[in-house]
Amino acid sequence: MAEAQPCIICGKLTTRVPFENALVETYICSRRCELKYFESVSYRKEEQQILLCYLNKTIAKTKKYNQIGWVSAAIGIVWTALGAVLAHISVTKDLELGALIFLTGVFVTTCGALSTSYFDDRKKKLAETRRKLA
């Protein structure tokens, strides 16, 4: 576990680092202190540029994960349709293969839809944070 460091806004000890992959580890204890930090960063251009670059990279990565979620949902839909067709073919009725493929397709579709929703919300939050900072 990481060693507790003082929050740069209020001085309270914390292990929370909101920007995990940033060049500089910034310890901020709460969302309130994070908002105060963003207000103060607008006066320090170098640090603002580092944070904007980090947020841009994170937003791009989140968009990529969102696209992967859409692709997996589409694959799940195709897999579900294949399972439904195979369930009605007389050769595979006895094997329960169609039902198994159908259920795995439903699972993949659900996971893709949930990940798409999660990454879409995360992208919106990051974009809002970036807009406040810029």
C-alpha positions in Angstrom: 0.0 0.0 0.0 1.2 3.5 -0.8 2.5 5.7 2.0 0.1 8.5 3.0 1.1 12.0 1.9 -0.4 15.4 2.8 -3.2 16.7 0.5 -1.9 19.7 -1.5 -5.0 21.7 -0.7 -5.9 21.1 2.9 -2.9 19.2 4.3 -4.9 16.1 5.5 -3.0 12.8 5.1 -4.2 10.8 2.1 -3.2 8.0 -0.3 -5.7 9.2 -3.0 -4.0 10.1 -6.3 -6.7 11.2 -8.8 -4.3 11.1 -11.8 -2.7 7.7 -11.6 -0.6 7.9 -14.8 0.4 11.5 -14.6 4.0 12.6 -14.6 3.7 14.2 -11.1 1.8 12.4 -8.3 -0.7 14.8 -6.9 -2.2 13.8 -3.6 -5.8 15.2 -3.2 -8.0 13.9 -0.3 -11.5 14.6 -1.6 -13.6 15.8 -4.5 -14.0 19.2 -2.8 -10.2 19.6 -2.7 -10.0 18.4 -6.3 -12.3 21.1 -7.4 -10.3 23.7 -5.5 -7.1 22.3 -7.1 -8.6 22.8 -10.6 -9.5 26.4 -9.8 -5.9 27.1 -8.6 -4.3 25.3 -11.6 -5.7 27.8 -14.1 -3.0 30.3 -12.9 -0.1 27.9 -13.4 0.2 27.3 -17.1 2.9 24.5 -17.0 1.0 22.3 -14.6 -2.3 23.1 -16.5 -0.7 21.8 -19.7 0.5 18.6 -18.0 -3.0 17.9 -16.7 -4.7 18.7 -20.0 -2.3 16.4 -21.8 -3.1 13.6 -19.2 -6.8 14.2 -19.6 -6.6 14.1 -23.4 -4.8 10.8 -23.3 -7.3 9.3 -20.8 -10.3 10.5 -22.9 -8.8 8.9 -26.0 -8.2 5.7 -24.1 -11.7 5.7 -22.8 -13.1 6.3 -26.3 -11.2 3.3 -27.5 -12.6 1.1 -24.7 -16.1 2.4 -25.5 -15.7 1.3 -29.1 -14.5 -2.1 -27.9 -17.7 -2.4 -25.9 -19.8 -1.6 -28.9 -17.9 -4.2 -31.0 -18.4 -6.9 -28.3 -22.1 -6.0 -28.0 -22.4 -6.4 -31.8 -20.6 -9.8 -31.7 -22.9 -10.9 -28.9 -25.9 -10.0 -31.0 -24.6 -12.0 -33.9 -23.8 -14.9 -31.5 -27.3 -14.8 -30.0 -28.9 -14.8 -33.5 -26.7 -17.8 -34.4 -27.8 -19.6 -31.2 -31.4 -18.9 -32.0 -31.1 -20.3 -35.5 -29.2 -23.4 -34.3 -31.8 -24.1 -31.6 -34.4 -24.6 -34.3 -32.4 -26.8 -36.6 -33.3 -30.5 -36.1 -29.7 -31.7 -36.2 -28.6 -29.6 -33.2 -31.8 -29.8 -31.1 -30.6 -32.9 -29.3 -27.2 -31.5 -28.5 -28.5 -28.3 -26.8 -25.7 -26.5 -28.7 -28.0 -23.7 -29.9 -29.2 -22.9 -26.4 -25.6 -22.8 -25.2 -24.5 -20.5 -28.0 -27.6 -18.3 -27.4 -26.9 -17.9 -23.7 -23.2 -17.1 -24.3 -24.3 -14.5 -26.9 -26.7 -12.9 -24.4 -23.9 -12.8 -21.8 -21.4 -11.2 -24.3 -24.1 -8.7 -25.4 -24.9 -7.7 -21.8 -21.2 -7.3 -20.9 -20.7 -5.1 -24.0 -23.7 -3.0 -23.3 -22.7 -2.5 -19.6 -19.1 -1.6 -20.5 -20.3 0.8 -23.2 -22.5 2.6 -20.7 -19.7 2.7 -18.1 -17.1 4.1 -20.5 -19.6 6.6 -22.0 -20.3 8.0 -18.5 -16.6 8.1 -17.7 -15.8 9.9 -21.0 -18.4 12.6 -20.1 -17.0 13.1 -16.7 -13.4 13.4 -18.0 -14.6 15.9 -20.7 -16.4 18.0 -18.1 -13.2 18.0 -15.9 -11.2 19.0 -18.9 -13.6 21.8 -19.8 -13.4 23.2 -16.3 -9.6 23.1 -16.4 -9.2 24.7 -19.8 
